[in-house]
Amino acid sequence: MSLPEVLLWQELRKRPGGFRFRRQVPFDPYVADFACLSARLIIEVDGASHERGNAPKRDLRRDAVLAQQGMRTLRIPARDVLNDVEICVTAIVAACREAGPPPPSAKADGPPSRSGEEL
C-alpha cells in the first residue's frame, strides 16, 4: 500500500461511524483499495497518475463495471489524504450514511472476521 493508503487504513480500521471497512477487496476483475460492503461503497485513493494519459477513461470504465455490480465508487486524491486524513474519513462516513445506517453487527467491538462479508 502507498503512504496515503496506509494513513487512511489506520483510520478506517477503527470503524468510523460504526461502519466496517476492508482493504484490498476483490471485485472481479478489479481489486478495490477499500470497501464498506454494508454501504456498497468502494473507496479508491488516487495518486497523480490517475490524472494523466488514458487513466481517467480507465477509471470511468472501472467505475461503470463496479456500478453494474451494485457498488458506488468514491475517489479520493492521495494528496487530500496526506493533507488531512480526518476530512477524508468524514467524507467517507458521509458517503456510507447515504446508503443508510450501519447494520447492528457492524457496531460490535472486536476485529473483523477473516471469512469475509456477504454482499
N, C-alpha and C positions, 0 to 999 in steps of 0.2 A: 504494500500500500504506500501511496505517496504521503508526504508530511500532512497536507490538508486532510486526507482521508483518515490518517491516524488521529489527528486532533478531533475531527468530527466523531469518529468512532468512540473515543474516550467519553464523549458527552452522550451519544446515543445509547450506549450500553447501560446508562443509568436510568433508562426508560422514562425520558421526559414526558410529562403529560399523561403518564400511565401507559404509553404506547411501547410496544416491544419491537425492536429493530434487529435485523440480521444483516450481516455483511457478506459480500461476495455470493449473492444469491443467483443460482442459475435459472434463466428463463429462456428456453430453447429458442433461438440459437445463441443467445447472449448471456452475459453474466452482469448483474447489476451491482454497483458499488454497495448500495444499502437498500433495504426494503422494509416497509412496515406492511406485513401481509394482511393484518386485520383492516387496515385503511386502504389496501390495494394501491399503495404508493411506492414508487421507486425513486430513490434519491441518487442522482449522478453528480459527482464532483468533477467539474470540467476545467482542465488546465487550458493554457493559451493555445494549444494545438487544436482545440475544438473550434477555434475561430478562423482557421486557415484552410485553404485549399477546398477540397470537397467534403471536409469534415462536417460542416453544417448540414449538408444534404444527407450524409450518412446518419447523423443524429436524428434528423427528421424521420428518415426511413425506419430507424430503430424504434423511435417513439411510437410510430404508427403500428409496427408489429406488436409491440408490448401493449398498446391500447386494444388491439384485437384480442389479446389475452385478458382484457379487463383491468389492466394496470395503467395508472396515471404516472407520468414522469415529471419529477421536479429536478431541474438542472440548477446547480449552484456553482458559480465560478470559484475556482480554488483560491483566488485572491481574496474573495469575500470571507472564506473560512479562515484564512490567515489573518485578515484584518480584525474580525470579530466573530468568533465561533458561536457566541451566545445569541447573536442576532440571527444567525443561520439556523440554530436549533429552534428558536422561537418561530421562524417561518416554516420549518418542517412540521412542528407540532400543530400550527395553524392549518397547514395543508392536510394533516391527518384528521383533524377535527371536522373538516369539511365533509369527510366520509361518515362522521358520527362518532360517538364516544367510544373509547376503547372497551373491548369486551371485559367482563369482570375478571377473567383469568389473567388478563394482562396486567392487572393491578397487583397481583400477588407478588410477594417478595421472593427472592431466590433467583438463581441463574436460569437462563432459557434452557429448554430441553434440547438434547442433541438430536432427537429424532425428527425435528422439523415441524412446521405448522401446516395444517391443511389450508388450501386456498378456498 
